[in-house]
Amino acid sequence: MPLVTIERHILETQRRYPGATGIFSAMLYDMALAAKLIARETTRAGLAGILGAAEDHNVYGEQQQKLDVYANQTIFRMNDHTGRLCVMASEEHEDIIPIPPRFDTGKYVLLFDPLDGSSNIDVNVSVGTIFSIHRKVSKGEHGTLEDVLQPGRRLAAAGYVIYGSSTMMVYSAGQGVHGFTLDPGVGEFLLSHDNIRVPATAMYYSANQGNEKYWTPGVRRYIKWLQGIEGEGRKPLGHRYIGSLVSDFHRNLLRGGVFVYPGDLQKPGEPYGKLRLMFEAQALAFLAEQAGGYASDGLGDILDIQPHNLHQRVPLFIGNRDLVEKAEEYIRKYDQEWVAAYQPFRNQQPALT
């Protein structure tokens, strides 16, 4: 494979579109630069005094990690002044993040989870950054909640960065999925995985088996099917679960498999699971589809869900299409009680005023 930097790859892709202005390309490169800064801190976190919890909590009541705060500030400061964005939204902020009045605004929207899996950083488990980009749809100069609460089907681009044994950035602008590995010697992301496709034969399933007592009957039977116990004696998949969404998704993207985090009926009025639609599920669903995979909440395509809340949560089944569609089949057949509880949340309309 020839040596191709992420900047060169983005620019060469841009040349295929005669009307391209370069603004979109520059945004992707800005995210790559932010990733380099975050990678520098994650690799020396134990030496730099930024391991452990910060004093604040995020909008979900979760205690923020010091690296969460650093990553959030880095991505914001890399993008607030460029004139390319009309608004931003972060998993760490309760409301949308306006562009400071002293800076020009643009026609794009950036959503990001600054450091997914950050509670694992103290024990040296891989963590990641997830991001997605929408085009502005509202009138007026400044971005609004309407610009943020768009279905994933309208995404212009999405990607993630995984900080592990090496740092890798994976992104798609709707023309396939490409992966770049950071060469720390030269400080550049180099193309290492061109046109990633989900393998036809899956190897793994990823699920938190510790939650099995709360799973619905359909999900329990589905997991047994993945294990080769339920149904027609299929070859069992290996079980791999890290507890860092980016890490689990990345492995299954390259090796084949399915990630499962279902909804349940454990807490009355909360049948929707744990993961965030806008900051996690949408972006990874976009990447999965571009790579030949599929993402569902158990009822249908994640990309077709109309968001109604900035911090909306959804169940997530993502990976090889046949495995995800099998999950939908089990849920339709065995989980009508859960479907009845979850569907009203799924079908809510956004309150944009």
Secondary structure, 3 states (H helix, E strand, C coil): CCCCEHHHHHHHHHCCCCCCCCHHHHHHHHHHHHHHHHHHHHHCHHHHCCCCEEEEECCCCCEEEHHHHHHHHHHHHHHCCCCCEEEEEECCCCCCEECCCCCCCCCEEEEEEEEECHHHHHHCCCEEEEEEEEECCCCCCCCCHHHHCCCHHHCCEEEEEEECCCEEEEEECCCCCEEEEEECCCCEEEEEECCCCCCCCCCEEEECHHHHHHCCHHHHHHHHHHCCCCCCCCCCCEECCCCCHHHHHHHHHHHCEEEEECCCCCCCCCCCCCEEHHHHHHHHHHHHHHCCCEEECCCCEHHHCCCCCCCCEECEEEECHHHHHHHHHHHHHHCHHHHHHHHHHHCCCCCCC
